């Protein structure tokens, strides 16, 4: 098959063991983001399969209509960036395959989450900048031990972060969907008495949910207003979990007192003057939660196995199976 891999910005995949799974296919790797749909359509004109690098590129109806040779989109995790209805509506049918039940937690994302917690509480970016500038110390951080970590979303990444927190002596408080809270309670975890109590009692609060139509904007301005003035909000999941504009407004109002994020509404975000990115009470990383060689190899093993399964006539992890064989 003619396989095109999008958005491998640092040309990492070719050096990983998983890439050998594509032996026998005609593979093109794109290492930059296409600036517009015209460029993207031209690049993918001959593609029979497109491999997506998480949500770095949106697959829209207008793009699909310009790709008559496309048969398969292979990716992993949720697909808010893919117009599945449009894939299904195409005359030739474009099959979307995505493994959403891969074994094990994304430990890379969990580790970054805790790194951001430490960075925010100990003011590490500020202290590093001060040391580099030759002014030595600046400000005073806070200890994690004894401070409550609130985790919104009872999933595998959240549970991994909870393990790290307990090693640091942090009590863990949970909030989640009705089902998630029931599972947390059954596991002996501490669940907040109410949503309001969860936001009010969490000294550090971290979001761990998939972005779906049901979870988009699930954290509201009213939720943030419940947070304490010295609290820290951490988001390594998806920016869309927070209502548009709510985080910036919350930081301006001092609730939460600080935010540490890895995700933004617009990515890549390259404007240093962006009001949220430039806010003095925000520390940020450029969506690197899953950006490790180990995690890439794990995720793209799944993705490339989906390509091979399709090529062998036995597709797996089909999202819109009605199009297969059309």
N, C-alpha and C positions, 0 to 999 in steps of 0.2 A: 504494500500500500504506500501511497504518497502521504507521509505523515509530517505535519508541520507543528512544531512546538513553539508556543508563543511566550514571550516575556521572560526568558531565562537571562536576566539582566547581567549576570556575572559569568555566563557561559559555564555553569557549574555541572550540569547534568552529564555532559560528555565524559567527565572524569570520574563518574560514580559507577559502581558495579551494576546498578539497575539499567544503565544505558545499553548494556549488551543484550537486553531483552528485545531490543529493536533491530538486532541483526537480521538482515533479509528484507527490511523495509527501506524505502527511499526517504531519508529523514532530512528535514530542513529545520535548523534551530535559529529562531529570531532572538537576538540579544538586546533589542531595544523596543520601547513601546511605540507602536504606530501612531503618528500624530493625528490622524483622522481616518474616517471610514474609507475614503477613497484609497488611501495608501494601504490600509489593511486588506481591502477587497482585492487589490492588485497583487499583494503578497500571497494571498491564499487562493488565487485563481485556479491553480491546479490541484489543490489539496483534496484528498479523499478522507483524511482524518485530521482533526485539529486537537492538539493536546493543550489544555489550559493550565496555567500556573495560578492556581487558586482563582481569585477574583480580579486579577490584574487587567483583564480585557472583558468588556461586555459583549455578549453575543445577541444582537438585536435582529428583529424581523428584516429590516432593510439590508443588513449585512448578509443574512442568509439567502435572501433573494438574489444576491449577486454571486453566489457560490454554488453553481449547479452540479459540480462534481463532488461536493461534500456528502459523506455518508455517515460519519461518526464523529462525535465529540467525546473525548475521554478526559475525565478529571476526577477529583476526590472531594468529598464533603458536600455541603449544601450548594445550591445553585441559584441564588437570588440574582446573579448576573447573567443568566441564560434564559432567553425567551423560549420556554419548552413548548408552548402552544405553536409558536412559529416553526420550531423544529418539526413538529408533528404535521403542520399544514403544508410543508413543502411537498411538491409533486413527487420528488424522489424519496422523501422521508429522511430526516437526519436523526439518527439514534443518539441519545445522550446516555452515557454510561458513567456512573459515579458511585464509588464505594463509600457509603455513609456509615458503615458499621465496622470499620477497620479495627482490629484488635489493639487494645492498649491505649493509654492516654498519650496526648501530644506533650511529651515531657519537655520539649524545647520551649513550648509556649508557657508551660507551668513554671519552668526555671526563669524565663524572662519576667513573668509576673512577679515572682518573688524578688528578682533583681530590682525591678522598679519600686517595689515596696521599700526595700532597703535604701535605694537611691533617694526616694522622697523623704523618708523619715530621718535619714542621716545627712540630708542635703549634699549628697555626693557630687552632683554636677557643679554646684556652687563652690564646694571645697576644692575640687580638682582645678577649677578655673582660677581660684585664688592662689593655689600653690604654683600653678604654671605662670601666673602673673608676678610671682615673687612677693606676694603680700601675706603669705602663710595662711593662718586660719581665718575663716569668716563665719560668724553665726554659730549656733549650738543646735545639734540634732536631738532626736528623741529615741529612747530605747524601745524595742519591740516587745520585750518580755512583759506580760501582764496586760497588754493592750488587745482589745477585741478586734479580730478580723471577721468582717462580714463577707460571705460568699453568696452571690446571687446566681443560682443555677447549680443544681445537684447533678453534675456530670463528671466525666473522668478527669478532665483537667482541673476542675474545682476541687475534686477529692485529692488530687496530687498536691495542689497548693495547700490544702488543709494539712496534709502530712508535714510539709515544710514548716508551716506556721506552728504546729505543735512542737516541733523540734526547737523552735525559738521561744517556746513558752507562751504562745499567744492563744487565748481562748477563741474558739471558732463558733460563729453564729451563722445560721443558714436561712436563706429565703429562696423560693423556687416556685414552679407551677404547683398546682394541687397534688399532682402525681409525684413530683420531685420532693415536696415537703413530706408526703407520706412515706416515701422511700428513705428519706433522711431520718425521720422519726423511728422507723422500723430498724434502722441501723444503729440506733442509740445516739444519734447526733442531736445537738441543741438547735431547735428551730425557733425563730423569733415568734413572739406572741401575736404580732401583727406586722403588716408591711411598714406602717409608720414606726413601730418600735425597731424594726430592722435597720432602717435608715438612720434613726436617731442614736442607736446604741453602737453602731459600727464605727470604730475609730479609724480603721482602714477598711474600705469596701471595694471588692473586686468583682467584676462582671464576667460570667462564664456561661454564655448562652450562644446558640446558633442564631444567626439573623434569618428570620422567616417573616412572612406577612404578619404572623401573630406576635412576634417579639419586636418588630420594628417600632421604635419610639416607646418601648415599654418602661423606660426610666424617664420620668417626667420632671418638669421644673418643680412641681410640688414635692416630689420625692427628694430632690436635691436640697430643697429648702428645709427638710427635716434634719439634714446632716449638721453635725457640730461644727463650729467655726474653725477648729484645728484638725478636722478630719481630712482624710486623703481618699480620693476616688481613683481607682486603677481600672483601666480598660485595655485589655490585650485581645479582646474578642472581635467586636465590630463597632464602628462609630455609630451606625444606624440604630443600635440598641437604645441610644439616648435621643430624646426628642430634639429636633433641629433647633440649634441655638441655645438649648438649655444649659449645656456645660459652660459655655462662655458667660452666660448670664449668671449662672451659679457662682462662678469664680469672681465675677465682678461684685456679687453680693456677699462674698465671703463664706458661702456654704456650697460646696466643700471649701476648706481652706486651701487645698492644693489638689492638683490632679496629675496623674502619671499615666500617659497613654501611649499606645503603640499603633493606633488606628485613627484615621480621619475620614471625614465625609468625602473628600476629594483626594485621590491618590494616583500618582505620587504628588505630594504637596511640596512644591518647590519655591513658594513665595515666603521669604523670611518675615515679611510684613503682615502675614495672615493674622488677624486679631487673636485667634485661639492659640496658634503656634507661638506667637510673640508674647503671650501673656506671662508676666513674671512669676505667676504661681502655677505654671504648667511646666512639667518636664516631659520630654517626648523621645521616642525612638521611631524610626521610619518603617513600621510594619515588618519587624524582624522576628516576631514571635515564633514562626515556623522556619526561619532562615538559618538552618544549620545543615551541614553535610549529612549528618545522620538522619535527620527528619526528612530531608529531600529524598534520600535513598529509599526510606521506608514508604513515603507517599508515592513516589513515582514508580516503585515496583508495582504497587497496586494499579496505577494508571496504565503502565505499559502492558501489564498482564491483561487488562481490559482490551487493549488494542489487539493483542495476539488472539484472545478468545474470539473477538469479532472476525478477525481474518481467518480463523479456523472454522467459522460457521457455527460457533456456540457462544454467543455473547453473554456476558455476565453483568450484573448490577445495572440492568436496564431501567431507566427512569420512564421512558415512553415506549414500551415494548410493541405497541400496535404498529409502529412504522417498520419494524424489522421484516425484511423480505419483500417490502413493497415493490 
